Amino acid sequence: MTNVERLQAAKLIEVNHTLTPDEINSINQLSTAEVDAMISVRSKLGDDFFNRKVQVGDSHRMGTLIL
């Protein structure tokens, strides 16, 4: 499973969000520990935290990572 797929499964990247080839390459170059840390933070803070801190359409959303 690629890093992109792992982050999609963890709901950090929206599955229907189109990523550029550069974004895909950057994400897939992250270490396993870096991806694990992102997933852990998302899991510990939860949906409610991310949903109330950001607005849909923000280019810098934390709830659904857009690099």
ZIZI-V505034 format. One record per residue. N is the residue number from 0. RES is the residue in one small letter. OMEGA is omega in degrees with one decimal (none if undefined). NEAR is the number of other ideal C-beta (glycine too) atoms within 8 Angstrom. Layout:
<<N & RES & OMEGA & NEAR> <N & RES & OMEGA & NEAR>>
This chain:
<<0 & m & 179.3 & 4> <1 & t & 176.0 & 6> <2 & n & 178.0 & 10> <3 & v & -179.9 & 11> <4 & e & 178.3 & 8> <5 & r & -179.0 & 11> <6 & l & 174.4 & 14> <7 & q & 179.6 & 11> <8 & a & 179.9 & 7> <9 & a & 178.9 & 10> <10 & k & 174.0 & 10> <11 & l & 174.2 & 10> <12 & i & 177.2 & 13> <13 & e & -177.8 & 7> <14 & v & -177.4 & 5> <15 & n & 177.9 & 4> <16 & h & 179.7 & 8> <17 & t & 177.1 & 4> <18 & l & 175.7 & 10> <19 & t & 175.6 & 6> <20 & p & 177.6 & 6> <21 & d & 177.7 & 6> <22 & e & 178.6 & 9> <23 & i & 179.0 & 10> <24 & n & 179.9 & 8> <25 & s & -179.4 & 9> <26 & i & -177.7 & 13> <27 & n & 175.3 & 9> <28 & q & 176.2 & 6> <29 & l & 177.5 & 8> <30 & s & 175.9 & 5> <31 & t & 179.8 & 5> <32 & a & 179.6 & 6> <33 & e & 178.7 & 8> <34 & v & 177.2 & 12> <35 & d & -179.9 & 8> <36 & a & 178.6 & 8> <37 & m & 179.9 & 12> <38 & i & 179.6 & 12> <39 & s & 179.0 & 8> <40 & v & 179.5 & 8> <41 & r & -178.9 & 12> <42 & s & -176.8 & 8> <43 & k & -179.4 & 6> <44 & l & 173.8 & 7> <45 & g & -177.7 & 8> <46 & d & -177.0 & 7> <47 & d & 179.3 & 6> <48 & f & -176.1 & 8> <49 & f & -179.0 & 14> <50 & n & -178.7 & 8> <51 & r & -178.6 & 5> <52 & k & -175.5 & 7> <53 & v & 177.2 & 10> <54 & q & 176.5 & 5> <55 & v & -179.9 & 5> <56 & g & 176.3 & 4> <57 & d & -179.9 & 7> <58 & s & -177.1 & 5> <59 & h & -178.4 & 6> <60 & r & 174.6 & 12> <61 & m & -175.6 & 7> <62 & g & 174.7 & 9> <63 & t & -170.8 & 10> <64 & l & 173.2 & 9> <65 & i & -175.9 & 8> <66 & l & none & 6>>
